[in-house]
Amino acid sequence: MRAIGAASAALLGAAALALTAPPAAAVDPFTVSPSTVNPGGRVVLAAPGCSGTAMAASGVFDTVTIPAGGSALATVDWDARRGASYTVSFTCAGGSPGTVQLTIASATTSSTSVPTVTRTATVTTTPSGVRGGLGGSVGTWDAGELAAGGSLVAAAVAGTVFVVRRRSTAAGRRH
């Protein structure tokens, strides 16, 4: 009988822990890479969360069209203010909009690219590869997911306390 109670408490705890883990297939809906760039540098814009084409716009580069399942290249204006953070606005065709922050480096970094003569955005379609290494750790916090996870952990703790207290009171009645 004691093994059954311990096994059920362990199973309840494991289930609560498994349900609080983020989904393995979590993908950022919009990305700007690198997130810090020099004036005149290039960034890769992608919208893997969009099922169709997407548009990306910012105060430091012209509006860029991102094909479905692909990415686009944009050249940051040479007059972008060093140390400033700019918002890149994404709009999905038939989907929800979103934003990502792009920071202009405060000092020259190794991401310097070959200067271009024009200030227009260069658009290049490239296949979107595997996004390894993110592990679901990138993105925004969702209050609903945090509340659900906290509730599951609280339920697991309460269940464990209940089982342990029940066992100790049952053991006290045995003499």
Backbone torsions as a table, in degrees:
resi	resn	phi	psi	omega
1	MET	NA	-38.1	-179.2
2	ARG	-65.1	-38.1	179.5
3	ALA	-66.4	-35.8	179.3
4	ILE	-65.6	-42.5	178.4
5	GLY	-64.5	-43.1	179.0
6	ALA	-65.9	-40.5	179.9
7	ALA	-65.7	-40.1	179.7
8	SER	-68.6	-37.2	176.8
9	ALA	-65.4	-41.9	178.6
10	ALA	-65.3	-40.9	179.2
11	LEU	-65.3	-41.7	178.2
12	LEU	-63.1	-43.2	178.0
13	GLY	-64.3	-42.9	179.2
14	ALA	-65.1	-39.0	178.9
15	ALA	-65.6	-42.1	179.1
16	ALA	-64.3	-41.2	179.2
17	LEU	-66.2	-40.9	180.0
18	ALA	-65.9	-35.8	-178.9
19	LEU	-75.5	-18.4	179.0
20	THR	-88.0	-10.6	179.4
21	ALA	-70.4	144.1	178.1
22	PRO	-69.2	155.3	179.1
23	PRO	-62.2	142.2	-177.4
24	ALA	-67.9	-26.2	-176.1
25	ALA	-95.8	20.5	-179.4
26	ALA	-65.6	128.1	-179.0
27	VAL	-128.8	137.3	174.8
28	ASP	-63.2	131.8	-178.7
29	PRO	-70.0	-27.4	-179.4
30	PHE	-142.3	139.4	179.1
31	THR	-137.4	148.3	172.2
32	VAL	-129.1	123.0	-177.0
33	SER	-133.5	126.8	-3.4
34	PRO	-74.9	161.0	-178.5
35	SER	-81.7	-15.1	174.5
36	THR	-125.7	128.8	-174.4
37	VAL	-143.3	154.8	175.2
38	ASN	-79.8	156.0	171.7
39	PRO	-57.7	136.0	-177.0
40	GLY	85.6	-5.6	180.0
41	GLY	-78.3	172.2	-178.6
42	ARG	-114.5	144.9	177.3
43	VAL	-126.7	148.4	176.0
44	VAL	-99.5	125.4	-179.5
45	LEU	-107.5	133.3	179.0
46	ALA	-141.4	150.5	178.1
47	ALA	-134.3	68.3	-178.8
48	PRO	-64.7	-17.4	178.7
49	GLY	-81.1	-7.4	179.9
50	CYS	-95.0	137.5	178.8
51	SER	-83.2	-22.0	179.0
52	GLY	-120.4	-156.8	178.8
53	THR	-71.3	158.5	179.3
54	ALA	-135.5	158.5	176.6
55	MET	-118.1	140.1	176.4
56	ALA	-126.5	133.5	-179.4
57	ALA	-139.4	149.1	177.8
58	SER	-155.3	166.7	177.4
59	GLY	-75.6	-7.0	-177.9
60	VAL	-114.2	2.8	171.4
61	PHE	-155.6	161.0	-179.1
62	ASP	-72.2	162.9	178.6
63	THR	-62.0	135.5	-176.0
64	VAL	-123.4	138.8	175.1
65	THR	-95.5	128.7	179.8
66	ILE	-108.5	119.4	-179.6
67	PRO	-69.3	156.0	179.0
68	ALA	-58.4	128.1	178.1
69	GLY	74.0	6.3	-177.9
70	GLY	-122.0	-161.0	178.3
71	SER	-143.9	169.2	180.0
72	ALA	-137.2	155.5	-178.9
73	LEU	-109.0	133.3	178.0
74	ALA	-128.9	142.5	177.7
75	THR	-100.2	126.0	-179.9
76	VAL	-74.5	140.6	179.8
77	ASP	-59.3	145.8	178.8
78	TRP	-68.8	-24.5	-178.2
79	ASP	-92.7	15.5	177.0
80	ALA	-64.5	135.7	-175.7
81	ARG	-73.4	124.6	-179.9
82	ARG	-64.0	137.8	179.3
83	GLY	83.9	-5.8	-178.4
84	ALA	-86.2	157.2	176.3
85	SER	-115.5	127.8	-178.7
86	TYR	-114.8	146.8	177.6
87	THR	-89.9	130.3	173.8
88	VAL	-103.5	117.6	-178.4
89	SER	-96.7	128.7	178.3
90	PHE	-110.4	142.9	175.3
91	THR	-134.2	120.8	177.9
92	CYS	-87.2	144.3	172.2
93	ALA	-71.9	110.6	-179.6
94	GLY	76.6	18.1	-179.8
95	GLY	-133.9	-171.0	-177.9
96	SER	-88.9	148.6	178.3
97	PRO	-80.4	167.2	177.9
98	GLY	-161.7	169.2	179.7
99	THR	-134.9	153.9	175.0
100	VAL	-138.7	145.2	179.4
101	GLN	-89.8	138.0	175.5
102	LEU	-120.0	123.3	-178.5
103	THR	-103.5	135.7	175.5
104	ILE	-91.2	128.3	-175.9
105	ALA	-59.2	141.0	179.7
106	SER	-79.9	-21.3	176.0
107	ALA	-137.8	162.3	-179.0
108	THR	-61.9	129.4	177.5
109	THR	-118.3	-179.6	-177.4
110	SER	-74.8	-1.0	-179.0
111	SER	-87.0	13.6	179.7
112	THR	-62.8	134.5	179.8
113	SER	-112.5	171.9	178.3
114	VAL	-66.0	128.4	-177.8
115	PRO	-63.5	146.2	175.3
116	THR	-111.0	155.3	-176.8
117	VAL	-79.3	-36.4	-176.9
118	THR	-96.4	163.9	177.9
119	ARG	-103.5	16.2	179.6
120	THR	-87.1	154.9	179.9
121	ALA	-75.9	138.6	175.3
122	THR	-96.1	125.1	-178.0
123	VAL	-110.6	124.0	177.7
124	THR	-132.7	130.2	178.5
125	THR	-91.9	125.7	176.4
126	THR	-130.5	148.7	178.0
127	PRO	-66.8	143.1	179.4
128	SER	-84.5	118.8	-177.1
129	GLY	-87.8	-171.0	179.7
130	VAL	-69.0	137.7	-179.4
131	ARG	-100.9	66.0	-177.5
132	GLY	-75.8	153.6	174.2
133	GLY	92.8	-12.4	-179.4
134	LEU	-78.1	-41.1	174.4
135	GLY	60.7	23.8	179.1
136	GLY	75.8	8.9	-176.3
137	SER	-90.5	-5.2	-178.1
138	VAL	-105.8	137.3	178.9
139	GLY	136.9	-170.0	-178.5
140	THR	-99.3	156.9	176.3
141	TRP	-79.4	133.3	177.5
142	ASP	-104.5	118.7	-176.3
143	ALA	-60.9	-36.4	178.9
144	GLY	-64.2	-43.4	178.8
145	GLU	-66.7	-39.3	178.1
146	LEU	-64.2	-41.7	179.4
147	ALA	-65.6	-43.1	179.2
148	ALA	-63.7	-43.5	178.7
149	GLY	-64.3	-42.8	177.8
150	GLY	-63.2	-39.4	178.2
151	SER	-63.9	-41.6	179.3
152	LEU	-65.8	-40.4	178.3
153	VAL	-65.6	-42.6	178.4
154	ALA	-62.1	-39.8	178.0
155	ALA	-64.8	-39.3	179.0
156	ALA	-66.1	-42.2	178.6
157	VAL	-64.6	-44.7	179.6
158	ALA	-62.5	-41.3	178.3
159	GLY	-63.5	-40.5	179.1
160	THR	-65.9	-44.0	178.3
161	VAL	-61.3	-42.6	179.4
162	PHE	-59.9	-47.3	-178.4
163	VAL	-65.0	-42.6	-178.6
164	VAL	-67.1	-43.6	179.5
165	ARG	-66.1	-38.5	179.5
166	ARG	-64.6	-39.3	179.6
167	ARG	-65.7	-41.3	-177.3
168	SER	-69.8	-35.6	177.7
169	THR	-72.8	-35.0	177.9
170	ALA	-67.6	-36.2	179.1
171	ALA	-68.8	-32.3	179.5
172	GLY	-69.8	-27.1	-179.1
173	ARG	-83.2	-11.2	-174.7
174	ARG	-75.1	-20.4	-175.7
175	HIS	-75.1	NA	NA
